[in-house]
Amino acid sequence: MSVDFTGLKRVVLAISSYRNDATVLALLEAAVTLGRGFGAIIVVDSLGTGIVEREVRDRAWSGLVTYVSASLNLGSAGNLAERMTLASRTGLDWVYAINHDGQFKAESVAGLLAIGLRESTTDHPVGAVYPLHRLPNREGAYDVTARARFPLKAVRTKSRPESPAEDVYWSSSNGALYSLEPVRRGLLPWADLWLGYEDLGYGLLLHSHGYRQILSTRVIIDDDHEFRKTAGVWITVKPHWYAYYRARNLLLVAERTGQPLKTRIAIYGRLLLEAGLTIALRDHKLERLRYIGRGALDGFRGCAGKFTVP
């Protein structure tokens, strides 16, 4: 089947980074040499080194690439909000969000766009189109957690879903195609989450304002999350301070999106399970337990922003 690339001129490619010069430059190199390019490219870098900015200037990419170096570490949530804000000022219609270590193929973005345009109506506009994430480090399983309104547990399947497209509540922002209409209406990810679940919060925000979100099961991204199987249980391998933001932000998103009491109680149950897994299987046990506890407390209190770590 032929792919229509002309629609990419309506799309902003928006790359996030935290001093990851080599990988960002590789993405830019691929994007600007496509020959069927994006309407605009934006890079938002926290505390940039100046290398990418210099390369953009020296390679005469300035007409297409906008590089922004924030004077503080925005975190993933702040970076996503900033990229979407900048993208909304271009006059284009969509933004394809990608992390510095993400991957993109022009045909994948074009495929997401085609679904977004086909499914969007005046009464039921599409706010986001997501690829299906396949997990090579989890024996090639497909992540379909986004089918549930709230991710109280991860849901994965060994076989690809039969339907080519499914309505979902949210999905990862890494590789997501977002409509810029909601942004221009004032709907943005919550930057003060700083790290983690900003895509969940934004997806639920879109849903509450009547925007459809579609999972394209024929556009697949391999997501090389670091998993390790220990004592028959798959666990993620993340720095121990992640535990704080995962606990806190899950509770903050539940509060801000008006989740029922039973969901909030279930979140605390999930955190207790995570504490048990930490004791049994993870390293840095005491640090992780302290961060889970502090994150749960701060989430209950409504505290947000960057914590003392990293």
Buried (B, 14 or more C-beta within 10 A) or exposed (E): EEBEBEBBEBBBBBBBBBBBBEBBBEBBEEBBEBEBBBBBBBBBBBEBEEBBBEBBEEEEBEEBBBBBBBEEBBBBBBBBBBBBBBBBBBEBBBBBBBBBEBBBEBBBBBBBBBBBBEBBEEEEBBBBBBBBBBBEBBEEBBBBBBBBBBBBEBBBEEEBBEEEBBBBBBBBBBBBBBBBBBBEEEBBBBBBBBBBBBBBBBBBBBBEEEBBBBBBBBBBBEBEEEBEEEEEEBBEEBEBBBBBBBBBBBBBBBEBBEBEEEBBEBBBEBBEEBBEBBEEBBEBBEBBBBBBBBBBEBBBEEBBEBBEBE
